[in-house]
Amino acid sequence: MPMDLRIVLPNRPGAALQVFEALAAEGINIEGVSGDIRPGERWGYIHILVEDGPQAQRIVEGTGFEITNKRDVDVIS
């Protein structure tokens, strides 16, 4: 079942790319993404939608980033 992961990221160039590259290196496809990183703030959040949530969680946490929320979602296309 698809899962939404909410990831805390520092507001610095390349932070999101680090997550995306780590997932890609392990063959995890990102089905959807949204973000909330505000100018002047030190931290922001991205949500990623993935099919293999537990594996994606291990990969993201292995990069040193924190996942603050995860939930199963229904995708309607």
C-alpha positions as CSV (number, residue, x, y, z in Angstrom):
1,M,0.0,0.0,0.0
2,P,1.3,3.5,-0.8
3,M,2.7,5.5,2.1
4,D,3.2,9.2,2.8
5,L,6.4,10.0,4.7
6,R,6.9,13.5,6.2
7,I,10.6,14.3,6.4
8,V,12.2,17.1,8.3
9,L,14.9,18.8,6.3
10,P,17.4,21.6,7.0
11,N,16.8,24.6,4.8
12,R,20.0,24.3,2.9
13,P,20.9,23.6,-0.8
14,G,21.0,19.9,-1.6
15,A,19.1,18.6,1.4
16,A,16.1,17.2,-0.5
17,L,18.4,16.0,-3.3
18,Q,20.3,13.9,-0.8
19,V,17.1,12.1,0.2
20,F,16.0,11.7,-3.5
21,E,19.4,10.3,-4.5
22,A,19.5,7.8,-1.6
23,L,16.1,6.5,-2.6
24,A,17.0,6.3,-6.3
25,A,20.2,4.4,-5.5
26,E,18.1,1.7,-3.8
27,G,15.5,1.6,-6.6
28,I,12.7,3.3,-4.7
29,N,10.4,5.3,-7.0
30,I,8.8,8.5,-5.6
31,E,5.2,8.6,-6.7
32,G,4.5,12.1,-5.5
33,V,6.2,14.9,-3.5
34,S,5.2,18.2,-1.8
35,G,7.2,20.5,0.4
36,D,7.0,23.3,2.8
37,I,10.3,25.1,3.2
38,R,9.8,28.7,4.1
39,P,12.4,31.4,3.4
40,G,14.3,32.4,6.5
41,E,13.3,29.2,8.5
42,R,16.0,26.8,9.5
43,W,13.9,23.7,8.8
44,G,11.2,22.6,6.5
45,Y,9.3,19.5,5.5
46,I,8.8,17.4,2.5
47,H,6.2,14.7,2.0
48,I,7.0,11.8,-0.3
49,L,4.6,9.2,-1.6
50,V,6.2,5.8,-2.1
51,E,5.0,2.2,-2.6
52,D,7.4,0.6,-0.2
53,G,7.1,2.7,2.9
54,P,9.2,0.6,5.4
55,Q,12.1,0.4,3.0
56,A,12.0,4.1,2.1
57,Q,11.9,4.9,5.8
58,R,15.0,2.9,6.5
59,I,16.8,4.6,3.6
60,V,15.7,8.1,4.6
61,E,16.7,7.6,8.2
62,G,20.0,6.1,7.0
63,T,20.8,9.5,5.5
64,G,20.4,11.1,8.9
65,F,17.1,12.8,8.3
66,E,14.1,12.4,10.6
67,I,10.6,11.2,9.6
68,T,8.0,12.8,11.8
69,N,5.0,11.1,10.4
70,K,4.0,8.2,8.2
71,R,0.7,7.0,7.0
72,D,-0.9,4.7,4.5
73,V,-2.8,6.4,1.8
74,D,-5.3,5.6,-0.9
75,V,-4.3,6.7,-4.4
76,I,-7.2,7.3,-6.8
77,S,-6.3,7.8,-10.4
